[in-house]
Amino acid sequence: MLDTSRLLIESYDPDFVLNNLLLITMGKLLTPKGAILLRHDPQSLYVAKAKGMRGIKEKEHIPCAENECKTDVPIISVNEFDADK
């Protein structure tokens, strides 16, 4: 585990990092399918990585239906999280 985290932290290739994060997550969840979706804009998601999924291709944009790609999700900073303890 330590070697894997060092490998990911030291890599400057985002494709390598995303691929390994997806494979690690799929392995932990014991699932043969998975994808990493990133919000591209308020109306679409970007498929950064996909494994074992039919109909979803990497580097494509998936349009969101109304209210599916909400942009008003609150972000909690580390300082706010620590203050709650």
KAHUUR-V528636 format. One record per residue. SS is DSSP state (h for helix, s for strand, l for the rest). PHI is phi in whole degrees, -180 to 180 (999 if undefined). OMEGA is omega in whole degrees, -180 to 180 (NA if undefined). Layout:
{{SS	PHI	OMEGA} {SS	PHI	OMEGA}}
This chain:
{{l	999	180} {h	-64	179} {h	-62	180} {h	-64	-179} {h	-64	177} {h	-63	180} {h	-61	-179} {h	-71	-179} {h	-67	-176} {h	-83	-178} {l	-80	177} {l	-104	-179} {l	-101	-178} {h	-61	179} {h	-64	178} {h	-63	-179} {h	-65	-179} {h	-62	179} {h	-60	-179} {h	-69	176} {h	-62	178} {h	-66	-180} {h	-65	178} {h	-63	180} {h	-64	178} {h	-62	179} {h	-66	179} {h	-67	-179} {h	-88	-179} {l	55	180} {l	-120	-180} {l	-86	-177} {l	-129	177} {s	-172	179} {s	-154	172} {s	-112	-180} {s	-111	178} {s	-118	178} {s	-72	-180} {s	-86	176} {s	-156	-177} {l	-61	-177} {l	-108	-178} {s	-153	175} {s	-113	179} {s	-108	179} {s	-85	-179} {s	-76	179} {s	-148	176} {s	-148	179} {s	-134	173} {l	70	-177} {l	-114	176} {l	-80	176} {l	84	177} {l	-120	-179} {l	-112	177} {l	-62	176} {l	68	174} {l	-106	178} {s	-103	179} {s	-109	179} {s	-69	178} {l	-99	172} {l	-73	-178} {l	-57	178} {l	70	177} {l	-84	-180} {l	-109	-177} {l	-66	178} {l	-107	-177} {l	-100	178} {l	-75	-179} {l	-69	178} {l	-110	-180} {l	-99	178} {l	-78	179} {h	-60	-179} {h	-63	178} {h	-66	-180} {h	-65	-180} {h	-66	-179} {h	-69	-179} {l	-74	-177} {l	-74	NA}}
